[in-house]
Amino acid sequence: MPVTNAQEIIESVVADQLRPETDFPVFSVGDTINVHVRIIEGEKERTQIFQGVLIAQRGRGVNTMITVRRIVANEGVERIFPLHSKRIAKIEVVRRGDARRAKLYYLRDRIGKSRRLRDQRRGLKHLSGEDARRPKRVEETDTAGPADAGAAEEKTKVANPADAGDQSSVISDQSD
């Protein structure tokens, strides 16, 4: 059956150009990422790694673009990569950053230590993907017996034991 609608024709062509979701790790704005870029020089092909902070992500579908910023010799360098390009070999997440904005263009004006972003989840480095983004919380109700039935306490514990010992460093990081 031939495709008659122009929009359907465009969508069928674009669907062939999209890379599968499994090619990329879960990353968001504020993360420090390594972008492995294929560079072709004559007949030779090599891979160059561009490491920087993801400051913007825009577009959708085949038009998705990411902007990565790094500092080289005290100069800011930004590169815009089409996410579904054949030139991108792979993307690795080096460090998760805590960003509360969709675009981090304000980092262009920052110098020195104020340029750095906080770690998003300290102590969850061994988890990957969505598990590192959203830690699971376990609700427990402790009851001491029938005599203390009215004095039941509800406690919220973090499911990851590495977070429990990291409370003092979290408090000291908030004062910076």
C-alpha positions as CSV (number, residue, x, y, z in Angstrom):
1,M,0.0,0.0,0.0
2,P,1.7,3.3,-1.0
3,V,2.0,6.1,1.4
4,T,-0.1,9.0,0.2
5,N,0.2,11.6,2.9
6,A,3.3,13.9,2.7
7,Q,3.7,13.8,6.5
8,E,3.8,10.0,6.5
9,I,6.5,10.0,3.8
10,I,8.6,12.4,5.9
11,E,8.1,10.3,9.0
12,S,9.1,7.1,7.3
13,V,12.3,8.6,6.0
14,V,13.2,10.1,9.4
15,A,12.5,6.9,11.2
16,D,15.3,5.2,9.3
17,Q,17.7,7.9,10.4
18,L,17.0,7.7,14.1
19,R,19.4,5.8,16.3
20,P,18.0,3.4,18.8
21,E,17.5,4.7,22.4
22,T,19.9,2.0,23.7
23,D,22.8,3.7,21.9
24,F,22.9,6.5,24.4
25,P,23.0,6.5,28.2
26,V,20.6,8.4,30.3
27,F,22.0,12.0,30.6
28,S,20.6,15.4,31.3
29,V,21.6,19.0,31.4
30,G,24.4,19.6,33.9
31,D,26.1,16.2,33.4
32,T,29.8,16.0,32.4
33,I,29.9,13.8,29.4
34,N,32.5,12.3,27.0
35,V,31.4,12.6,23.4
36,H,33.4,10.2,21.2
37,V,33.5,11.9,17.7
38,R,34.6,10.1,14.6
39,I,37.1,12.2,12.6
40,I,37.9,11.2,9.1
41,E,41.2,12.6,7.7
42,G,41.8,11.4,4.2
43,E,41.4,7.6,4.3
44,K,42.1,7.3,8.0
45,E,39.4,7.4,10.7
46,R,40.1,8.1,14.3
47,T,38.0,8.8,17.4
48,Q,38.4,12.0,19.4
49,I,36.9,12.5,22.8
50,F,35.3,15.8,23.7
51,Q,34.7,16.0,27.4
52,G,32.6,18.8,28.8
53,V,29.4,19.9,30.6
54,L,26.1,19.5,28.8
55,I,24.7,23.0,28.9
56,A,21.7,22.6,26.5
57,Q,19.6,20.0,24.8
58,R,17.1,21.1,22.1
59,G,15.0,19.7,19.3
60,R,13.3,16.4,19.0
61,G,13.5,13.3,16.9
62,V,16.2,13.4,14.3
63,N,16.8,17.2,15.0
64,T,17.9,16.7,18.6
65,M,21.0,18.7,19.3
66,I,23.2,18.8,22.4
67,T,25.6,21.6,23.4
68,V,28.7,20.6,25.3
69,R,31.0,23.2,26.9
70,R,34.6,22.8,28.1
71,I,37.5,25.0,29.1
72,V,40.7,24.8,27.1
73,A,43.6,27.1,28.0
74,N,41.3,29.5,29.9
75,E,39.0,29.8,26.9
76,G,35.5,28.3,26.7
77,V,34.8,26.0,23.8
78,E,31.3,24.9,22.9
79,R,30.4,22.3,20.4
80,I,26.9,21.5,19.1
81,F,26.4,17.9,18.2
82,P,23.4,16.4,16.4
83,L,22.5,13.5,18.6
84,H,21.6,11.1,15.8
85,S,24.7,11.8,13.7
86,K,26.8,9.0,12.4
87,R,29.9,10.9,13.5
88,I,29.1,10.3,17.2
89,A,30.5,6.9,18.1
90,K,29.3,6.9,21.6
91,I,28.5,9.1,24.6
92,E,29.6,8.3,28.2
93,V,28.4,10.0,31.4
94,V,31.4,10.9,33.6
95,R,29.7,12.8,36.4
96,R,26.1,13.7,37.1
97,G,25.6,17.4,37.9
98,D,22.8,19.0,39.8
99,A,21.1,21.6,37.5
100,R,17.8,23.2,38.2
101,R,17.5,24.8,34.8
102,A,17.0,23.5,31.3
103,K,19.7,25.7,29.7
104,L,23.0,26.5,31.6
105,Y,24.0,29.5,29.5
106,Y,24.9,31.4,32.7
107,L,28.0,29.2,33.0
108,R,29.5,31.2,30.1
109,D,29.9,34.2,32.5
110,R,31.3,32.2,35.4
111,I,35.1,31.9,36.1
112,G,37.0,29.8,38.6
113,K,35.3,27.5,41.1
114,S,31.9,29.1,40.6
115,R,31.8,27.4,37.2
116,R,31.5,24.0,38.8
117,L,28.2,22.2,39.4
118,R,27.3,20.1,42.4
119,D,27.2,16.4,42.2
120,Q,23.6,15.2,41.8
121,R,23.7,12.1,44.0
122,R,26.7,11.6,46.2
123,G,27.1,8.0,47.3
124,L,25.1,6.5,44.4
125,K,28.0,6.1,42.1
126,H,27.7,2.3,41.8
127,L,24.2,2.6,40.3
128,S,23.6,3.3,36.6
129,G,20.8,4.8,34.5
130,E,17.5,5.6,36.0
131,D,18.4,4.0,39.3
132,A,20.9,6.7,40.0
133,R,18.4,9.4,39.2
134,R,15.6,8.3,41.5
135,P,16.7,6.5,44.7
136,K,14.0,4.2,46.2
137,R,12.6,5.1,49.6
138,V,11.3,2.5,52.0
139,E,8.7,3.4,54.5
140,E,8.8,1.5,57.8
141,T,6.5,1.6,60.8
142,D,8.1,0.6,64.1
143,T,5.8,-0.4,67.0
144,A,7.2,-1.4,70.3
145,G,4.2,-3.5,71.4
146,P,0.7,-3.2,72.8
147,A,1.8,-0.9,75.7
148,D,3.3,1.6,73.3
149,A,0.7,1.2,70.6
150,G,-0.1,5.0,70.6
151,A,3.6,5.9,70.3
152,A,4.2,4.4,66.9
153,E,6.9,6.2,64.9
154,E,7.2,6.4,61.1
155,K,10.7,6.4,59.9
156,T,11.9,7.0,56.3
157,K,15.1,5.2,55.5
158,V,17.1,5.4,52.3
159,A,17.3,2.0,50.6
160,N,21.0,2.6,49.7
161,P,23.2,2.2,52.8
162,A,25.9,4.5,51.2
163,D,23.7,7.5,51.6
164,A,23.3,7.0,55.4
165,G,27.0,7.7,56.1
166,D,27.1,10.6,53.7
167,Q,24.9,13.0,55.6
168,S,27.7,15.2,57.0
169,S,29.2,15.9,53.7
170,V,25.9,16.8,52.2
171,I,25.3,19.4,54.9
172,S,28.8,20.9,54.5
173,D,28.3,21.1,50.7
174,Q,25.1,23.2,51.1
175,S,27.1,26.0,52.8
176,D,29.4,26.5,49.8
